[in-house]
């Protein structure tokens, strides 16, 4: 029996490292890009599932700062897939009340993709049914370094005093400014790494490492994972009351 929405704590933020598209394709003797296309289809399903379960925040790791190391053909194919996904899904995301935000450095992305990203952000800016954040050319160390540089420039300009820099100020200058920290981070495909994904924000997140590859991570598995999360005792550094 599928789990119902009452398992979901209010304002739950789930972040997912969507891993295993290439391995899914290789196992089926398909080109890696076929796996990425199937993974994009799974994004649609999981966004729908998140809304059905009344999850408030969903963050997806789509392309990392390290993914540029892949073959030129795969990178170009992924960028084309991102453009195609935004074009095909924009109207539906808007109509369903999804607010989309992209995090990561945009310097290496081509202008046509950046334009689509900005257009989708603008189009959905007033929505509030689901806050969907997508990491595209995102890396946690890069984000932290960029934030440190931003604050250093403000100090140099005399806009802030170095003594005023604290955890709250630093966090408010990250790409995720205004978003709650993730409660649960899921990584698919059986890898036990965090891969530079939201290192600042996930210090007290619960982690689930799922063996299933991303293209096969369906709503039933998503619900099962959330049920496991619900049973955990989160202490945030305090002593357990249980």
Short mmCIF file of the C-alpha atoms (twelve columns), coordinates in Angstrom:
data_MODEL
# 
_entry.id   MODEL 
# 
loop_
_atom_site.group_PDB 
_atom_site.id 
_atom_site.type_symbol 
_atom_site.label_atom_id 
_atom_site.label_alt_id 
_atom_site.label_comp_id 
_atom_site.label_asym_id 
_atom_site.label_seq_id 
_atom_site.Cartn_x 
_atom_site.Cartn_y 
_atom_site.Cartn_z 
_atom_site.pdbx_PDB_model_num 
ATOM 1   C CA . UNK A 1   0.000  0.000  0.000   1 
ATOM 2   C CA . UNK A 2   1.459  3.388  -0.923  1 
ATOM 3   C CA . UNK A 3   2.306  5.741  1.866   1 
ATOM 4   C CA . UNK A 4   0.039  8.735  2.284   1 
ATOM 5   C CA . UNK A 5   0.943  12.379 2.603   1 
ATOM 6   C CA . UNK A 6   0.570  12.379 6.389   1 
ATOM 7   C CA . UNK A 7   4.031  10.816 6.684   1 
ATOM 8   C CA . UNK A 8   5.497  14.080 5.402   1 
ATOM 9   C CA . UNK A 9   6.609  16.631 7.997   1 
ATOM 10  C CA . UNK A 10  5.587  20.194 7.272   1 
ATOM 11  C CA . UNK A 11  8.034  22.120 5.047   1 
ATOM 12  C CA . UNK A 12  10.104 19.057 4.196   1 
ATOM 13  C CA . UNK A 13  13.113 19.698 1.961   1 
ATOM 14  C CA . UNK A 14  14.290 16.667 -0.011  1 
ATOM 15  C CA . UNK A 15  17.462 16.866 -2.098  1 
ATOM 16  C CA . UNK A 16  18.411 14.163 -4.603  1 
ATOM 17  C CA . UNK A 17  21.681 13.247 -6.288  1 
ATOM 18  C CA . UNK A 18  20.273 11.723 -9.471  1 
ATOM 19  C CA . UNK A 19  22.954 9.152  -10.207 1 
ATOM 20  C CA . UNK A 20  23.101 6.146  -12.507 1 
ATOM 21  C CA . UNK A 21  21.702 7.275  -15.863 1 
ATOM 22  C CA . UNK A 22  24.786 6.126  -17.740 1 
ATOM 23  C CA . UNK A 23  24.986 2.786  -15.943 1 
ATOM 24  C CA . UNK A 24  21.284 2.195  -16.579 1 
ATOM 25  C CA . UNK A 25  21.887 2.710  -20.297 1 
ATOM 26  C CA . UNK A 26  25.073 0.608  -20.396 1 
ATOM 27  C CA . UNK A 27  23.298 -2.282 -18.695 1 
ATOM 28  C CA . UNK A 28  20.746 -2.200 -21.494 1 
ATOM 29  C CA . UNK A 29  23.378 -1.803 -24.246 1 
ATOM 30  C CA . UNK A 30  22.143 1.711  -24.975 1 
ATOM 31  C CA . UNK A 31  24.047 4.963  -25.509 1 
ATOM 32  C CA . UNK A 32  24.654 6.935  -22.303 1 
ATOM 33  C CA . UNK A 33  22.536 9.819  -23.580 1 
ATOM 34  C CA . UNK A 34  19.578 7.432  -23.778 1 
ATOM 35  C CA . UNK A 35  20.019 6.971  -20.062 1 
ATOM 36  C CA . UNK A 36  20.076 10.705 -19.461 1 
ATOM 37  C CA . UNK A 37  16.890 11.096 -21.505 1 
ATOM 38  C CA . UNK A 38  15.232 8.405  -19.395 1 
ATOM 39  C CA . UNK A 39  16.487 10.207 -16.304 1 
ATOM 40  C CA . UNK A 40  14.792 13.407 -17.491 1 
ATOM 41  C CA . UNK A 41  11.537 11.474 -17.769 1 
ATOM 42  C CA . UNK A 42  12.023 10.338 -14.175 1 
ATOM 43  C CA . UNK A 43  12.416 13.967 -13.058 1 
ATOM 44  C CA . UNK A 44  8.868  14.616 -14.294 1 
ATOM 45  C CA . UNK A 45  7.578  11.657 -12.288 1 
ATOM 46  C CA . UNK A 46  9.365  12.614 -9.071  1 
ATOM 47  C CA . UNK A 47  8.257  16.242 -9.290  1 
ATOM 48  C CA . UNK A 48  4.675  15.005 -9.664  1 
ATOM 49  C CA . UNK A 49  5.163  12.599 -6.759  1 
ATOM 50  C CA . UNK A 50  6.614  15.337 -4.554  1 
ATOM 51  C CA . UNK A 51  3.562  17.479 -5.209  1 
ATOM 52  C CA . UNK A 52  1.193  14.589 -4.555  1 
ATOM 53  C CA . UNK A 53  2.921  13.990 -1.202  1 
ATOM 54  C CA . UNK A 54  2.891  17.713 -0.380  1 
ATOM 55  C CA . UNK A 55  6.645  18.039 -0.126  1 
ATOM 56  C CA . UNK A 56  7.424  21.742 -0.017  1 
ATOM 57  C CA . UNK A 57  11.019 21.817 -1.334  1 
ATOM 58  C CA . UNK A 58  12.740 19.536 -3.832  1 
ATOM 59  C CA . UNK A 59  16.338 20.080 -4.942  1 
ATOM 60  C CA . UNK A 60  17.823 18.044 -7.794  1 
ATOM 61  C CA . UNK A 61  21.499 17.726 -8.747  1 
ATOM 62  C CA . UNK A 62  21.466 17.805 -12.548 1 
ATOM 63  C CA . UNK A 63  25.042 18.689 -13.576 1 
ATOM 64  C CA . UNK A 64  28.095 19.260 -11.409 1 
ATOM 65  C CA . UNK A 65  31.162 21.432 -11.861 1 
ATOM 66  C CA . UNK A 66  33.069 18.154 -12.267 1 
ATOM 67  C CA . UNK A 67  30.818 16.809 -15.029 1 
ATOM 68  C CA . UNK A 68  32.678 18.925 -17.608 1 
ATOM 69  C CA . UNK A 69  35.343 16.177 -17.460 1 
ATOM 70  C CA . UNK A 70  33.035 13.884 -19.427 1 
ATOM 71  C CA . UNK A 71  33.346 13.489 -23.188 1 
ATOM 72  C CA . UNK A 72  32.463 16.495 -25.318 1 
ATOM 73  C CA . UNK A 73  29.675 14.526 -26.956 1 
ATOM 74  C CA . UNK A 74  28.055 13.643 -23.654 1 
ATOM 75  C CA . UNK A 75  28.328 17.194 -22.311 1 
ATOM 76  C CA . UNK A 76  26.836 18.701 -25.473 1 
ATOM 77  C CA . UNK A 77  24.084 16.099 -25.387 1 
ATOM 78  C CA . UNK A 78  23.284 16.921 -21.782 1 
ATOM 79  C CA . UNK A 79  23.102 20.638 -22.520 1 
ATOM 80  C CA . UNK A 80  20.724 19.963 -25.402 1 
ATOM 81  C CA . UNK A 81  18.648 17.781 -23.084 1 
ATOM 82  C CA . UNK A 82  18.464 20.560 -20.485 1 
ATOM 83  C CA . UNK A 83  17.244 23.015 -23.113 1 
ATOM 84  C CA . UNK A 84  14.675 20.543 -24.409 1 
ATOM 85  C CA . UNK A 85  13.458 19.761 -20.891 1 
ATOM 86  C CA . UNK A 86  12.916 23.419 -20.002 1 
ATOM 87  C CA . UNK A 87  11.035 24.083 -23.229 1 
ATOM 88  C CA . UNK A 88  8.811  21.037 -22.845 1 
ATOM 89  C CA . UNK A 89  8.094  21.364 -19.124 1 
ATOM 90  C CA . UNK A 90  7.826  25.129 -18.570 1 
ATOM 91  C CA . UNK A 91  4.074  25.406 -19.145 1 
ATOM 92  C CA . UNK A 92  3.263  22.426 -16.935 1 
ATOM 93  C CA . UNK A 93  5.516  23.587 -14.107 1 
ATOM 94  C CA . UNK A 94  3.927  27.014 -14.232 1 
ATOM 95  C CA . UNK A 95  0.353  25.725 -14.316 1 
ATOM 96  C CA . UNK A 96  0.954  23.349 -11.390 1 
ATOM 97  C CA . UNK A 97  2.321  26.121 -9.196  1 
ATOM 98  C CA . UNK A 98  5.980  25.038 -9.159  1 
ATOM 99  C CA . UNK A 99  8.548  27.732 -8.476  1 
ATOM 100 C CA . UNK A 100 11.810 26.892 -10.240 1 
ATOM 101 C CA . UNK A 101 15.231 28.139 -9.243  1 
ATOM 102 C CA . UNK A 102 18.625 27.192 -10.656 1 
ATOM 103 C CA . UNK A 103 21.757 27.159 -8.498  1 
ATOM 104 C CA . UNK A 104 25.358 26.977 -9.638  1 
ATOM 105 C CA . UNK A 105 27.735 29.124 -11.643 1 
ATOM 106 C CA . UNK A 106 26.362 30.078 -15.063 1 
ATOM 107 C CA . UNK A 107 29.628 31.355 -16.570 1 
ATOM 108 C CA . UNK A 108 30.318 28.198 -18.600 1 
ATOM 109 C CA . UNK A 109 26.749 27.673 -19.807 1 
ATOM 110 C CA . UNK A 110 25.778 28.856 -23.269 1 
ATOM 111 C CA . UNK A 111 23.601 31.933 -23.643 1 
ATOM 112 C CA . UNK A 112 20.601 30.080 -25.063 1 
ATOM 113 C CA . UNK A 113 20.446 27.790 -22.007 1 
ATOM 114 C CA . UNK A 114 20.905 30.692 -19.591 1 
ATOM 115 C CA . UNK A 115 18.077 32.548 -21.326 1 
ATOM 116 C CA . UNK A 116 15.767 29.554 -20.918 1 
ATOM 117 C CA . UNK A 117 16.731 29.168 -17.262 1 
ATOM 118 C CA . UNK A 118 16.106 32.836 -16.520 1 
ATOM 119 C CA . UNK A 119 12.831 32.748 -18.416 1 
ATOM 120 C CA . UNK A 120 11.572 29.778 -16.400 1 
ATOM 121 C CA . UNK A 121 12.634 31.411 -13.140 1 
ATOM 122 C CA . UNK A 122 10.791 34.607 -14.075 1 
ATOM 123 C CA . UNK A 123 7.705  32.762 -15.314 1 
ATOM 124 C CA . UNK A 124 7.339  30.730 -12.103 1 
ATOM 125 C CA . UNK A 125 8.556  33.337 -9.623  1 
ATOM 126 C CA . UNK A 126 5.153  33.828 -7.975  1 
ATOM 127 C CA . UNK A 127 4.352  30.126 -7.567  1 
ATOM 128 C CA . UNK A 128 4.436  28.431 -4.175  1 
ATOM 129 C CA . UNK A 129 3.044  24.881 -4.418  1 
ATOM 130 C CA . UNK A 130 6.514  23.340 -4.737  1 
ATOM 131 C CA . UNK A 131 9.901  25.028 -4.589  1 
ATOM 132 C CA . UNK A 132 11.980 23.158 -7.175  1 
ATOM 133 C CA . UNK A 133 15.703 23.937 -7.146  1 
ATOM 134 C CA . UNK A 134 17.980 22.529 -9.833  1 
ATOM 135 C CA . UNK A 135 21.756 22.397 -9.501  1 
ATOM 136 C CA . UNK A 136 23.205 23.049 -12.960 1 
ATOM 137 C CA . UNK A 137 26.976 23.521 -13.118 1 
ATOM 138 C CA . UNK A 138 26.789 23.380 -9.350  1 
ATOM 139 C CA . UNK A 139 29.583 22.398 -6.975  1 
ATOM 140 C CA . UNK A 140 29.542 22.938 -3.239  1 
ATOM 141 C CA . UNK A 141 33.166 24.021 -2.958  1 
ATOM 142 C CA . UNK A 142 32.720 26.383 -5.886  1 
ATOM 143 C CA . UNK A 143 29.634 27.873 -4.226  1 
ATOM 144 C CA . UNK A 144 31.467 28.408 -0.945  1 
ATOM 145 C CA . UNK A 145 34.487 29.941 -2.710  1 
ATOM 146 C CA . UNK A 146 32.247 32.287 -4.732  1 
ATOM 147 C CA . UNK A 147 30.442 33.326 -1.553  1 
ATOM 148 C CA . UNK A 148 33.716 34.026 0.246   1 
ATOM 149 C CA . UNK A 149 34.852 36.151 -2.696  1 
ATOM 150 C CA . UNK A 150 31.552 38.044 -2.712  1 
ATOM 151 C CA . UNK A 151 31.860 38.874 0.982   1 
ATOM 152 C CA . UNK A 152 35.535 39.801 0.603   1 
ATOM 153 C CA . UNK A 153 34.641 42.299 -2.116  1 
ATOM 154 C CA . UNK A 154 31.963 43.795 0.130   1 
ATOM 155 C CA . UNK A 155 34.540 44.154 2.913   1 
ATOM 156 C CA . UNK A 156 36.985 45.773 0.474   1 
ATOM 157 C CA . UNK A 157 34.295 48.222 -0.614  1 
ATOM 158 C CA . UNK A 158 33.530 49.097 3.019   1 
ATOM 159 C CA . UNK A 159 29.987 47.781 2.780   1 
ATOM 160 C CA . UNK A 160 30.437 45.321 5.653   1 
ATOM 161 C CA . UNK A 161 32.803 44.898 8.580   1 
ATOM 162 C CA . UNK A 162 34.752 41.604 8.691   1 
ATOM 163 C CA . UNK A 163 33.650 41.177 12.295  1 
ATOM 164 C CA . UNK A 164 30.030 41.054 11.144  1 
ATOM 165 C CA . UNK A 165 30.541 37.964 9.004   1 
ATOM 166 C CA . UNK A 166 28.945 34.983 10.714  1 
ATOM 167 C CA . UNK A 167 27.176 31.755 9.806   1 
ATOM 168 C CA . UNK A 168 23.902 33.512 9.079   1 
ATOM 169 C CA . UNK A 169 25.462 36.137 6.813   1 
ATOM 170 C CA . UNK A 170 27.502 33.546 4.956   1 
ATOM 171 C CA . UNK A 171 24.454 31.344 4.435   1 
ATOM 172 C CA . UNK A 172 22.384 34.246 3.167   1 
ATOM 173 C CA . UNK A 173 24.951 34.835 0.403   1 
ATOM 174 C CA . UNK A 174 24.997 31.260 -0.884  1 
ATOM 175 C CA . UNK A 175 23.160 30.244 -4.059  1 
ATOM 176 C CA . UNK A 176 20.450 28.734 -1.841  1 
ATOM 177 C CA . UNK A 177 19.766 31.947 0.063   1 
ATOM 178 C CA . UNK A 178 16.208 31.916 1.372   1 
ATOM 179 C CA . UNK A 179 15.804 28.149 1.135   1 
ATOM 180 C CA . UNK A 180 15.637 25.885 4.192   1 
ATOM 181 C CA . UNK A 181 18.458 23.395 4.631   1 
ATOM 182 C CA . UNK A 182 17.741 19.911 3.264   1 
ATOM 183 C CA . UNK A 183 16.169 17.483 5.718   1 
ATOM 184 C CA . UNK A 184 16.850 14.429 3.583   1 
ATOM 185 C CA . UNK A 185 19.455 13.798 0.878   1 
ATOM 186 C CA . UNK A 186 18.918 10.789 -1.374  1 
ATOM 187 C CA . UNK A 187 21.564 9.376  -3.679  1 
ATOM 188 C CA . UNK A 188 20.574 6.749  -6.185  1 
ATOM 189 C CA . UNK A 189 22.638 4.057  -7.946  1 
ATOM 190 C CA . UNK A 190 24.412 2.536  -4.968  1 
ATOM 191 C CA . UNK A 191 27.265 5.022  -4.604  1 
ATOM 192 C CA . UNK A 192 28.130 6.137  -1.067  1 
ATOM 193 C CA . UNK A 193 29.428 9.636  -1.769  1 
ATOM 194 C CA . UNK A 194 28.016 13.133 -1.375  1 
ATOM 195 C CA . UNK A 195 29.898 14.353 -4.483  1 
ATOM 196 C CA . UNK A 196 30.250 18.015 -3.550  1 
ATOM 197 C CA . UNK A 197 26.473 18.455 -3.272  1 
ATOM 198 C CA . UNK A 198 25.236 21.082 -0.792  1 
ATOM 199 C CA . UNK A 199 28.057 20.551 1.756   1 
ATOM 200 C CA . UNK A 200 27.250 23.706 3.722   1 
ATOM 201 C CA . UNK A 201 23.500 23.169 3.701   1 
ATOM 202 C CA . UNK A 202 23.433 19.433 4.458   1 
ATOM 203 C CA . UNK A 203 25.435 19.328 7.688   1 
ATOM 204 C CA . UNK A 204 22.411 17.999 9.616   1 
ATOM 205 C CA . UNK A 205 20.561 16.292 6.774   1 
ATOM 206 C CA . UNK A 206 19.686 12.618 6.922   1 
ATOM 207 C CA . UNK A 207 21.148 10.551 4.059   1 
ATOM 208 C CA . UNK A 208 19.708 7.584  2.210   1 
ATOM 209 C CA . UNK A 209 21.856 5.743  -0.347  1 
ATOM 210 C CA . UNK A 210 19.569 3.822  -2.677  1 
ATOM 211 C CA . UNK A 211 20.917 1.012  -4.878  1 
ATOM 212 C CA . UNK A 212 18.396 1.659  -7.666  1 
ATOM 213 C CA . UNK A 213 19.597 3.772  -10.576 1 
ATOM 214 C CA . UNK A 214 17.860 7.100  -11.117 1 
ATOM 215 C CA . UNK A 215 15.827 6.073  -14.200 1 
ATOM 216 C CA . UNK A 216 14.238 3.291  -12.086 1 
ATOM 217 C CA . UNK A 217 13.681 5.385  -8.944  1 
ATOM 218 C CA . UNK A 218 9.893  5.532  -9.044  1 
ATOM 219 C CA . UNK A 219 7.207  6.974  -6.788  1 
ATOM 220 C CA . UNK A 220 6.935  3.767  -4.763  1 
ATOM 221 C CA . UNK A 221 10.644 3.852  -3.920  1 
ATOM 222 C CA . UNK A 222 10.404 7.559  -3.168  1 
ATOM 223 C CA . UNK A 223 7.570  6.919  -0.711  1 
ATOM 224 C CA . UNK A 224 9.497  4.034  0.864   1 
ATOM 225 C CA . UNK A 225 12.537 6.269  1.350   1 
ATOM 226 C CA . UNK A 226 10.435 8.970  2.965   1 
ATOM 227 C CA . UNK A 227 8.928  6.384  5.288   1 
ATOM 228 C CA . UNK A 228 12.430 5.359  6.368   1 
ATOM 229 C CA . UNK A 229 13.332 9.000  6.944   1 
ATOM 230 C CA . UNK A 230 10.283 9.488  9.135   1 
ATOM 231 C CA . UNK A 231 11.505 6.770  11.479  1 
ATOM 232 C CA . UNK A 232 14.842 8.414  12.167  1 
ATOM 233 C CA . UNK A 233 15.581 10.345 15.343  1 
ATOM 234 C CA . UNK A 234 17.034 13.725 14.367  1 
ATOM 235 C CA . UNK A 235 18.913 15.366 17.251  1 
ATOM 236 C CA . UNK A 236 20.796 18.256 15.615  1 
ATOM 237 C CA . UNK A 237 23.631 17.857 18.127  1 
ATOM 238 C CA . UNK A 238 21.368 17.553 21.153  1 
ATOM 239 C CA . UNK A 239 20.751 14.513 23.352  1 
ATOM 240 C CA . UNK A 240 18.020 12.135 22.201  1 
ATOM 241 C CA . UNK A 241 14.761 12.298 24.131  1 
ATOM 242 C CA . UNK A 242 14.010 8.650  23.262  1 
# 
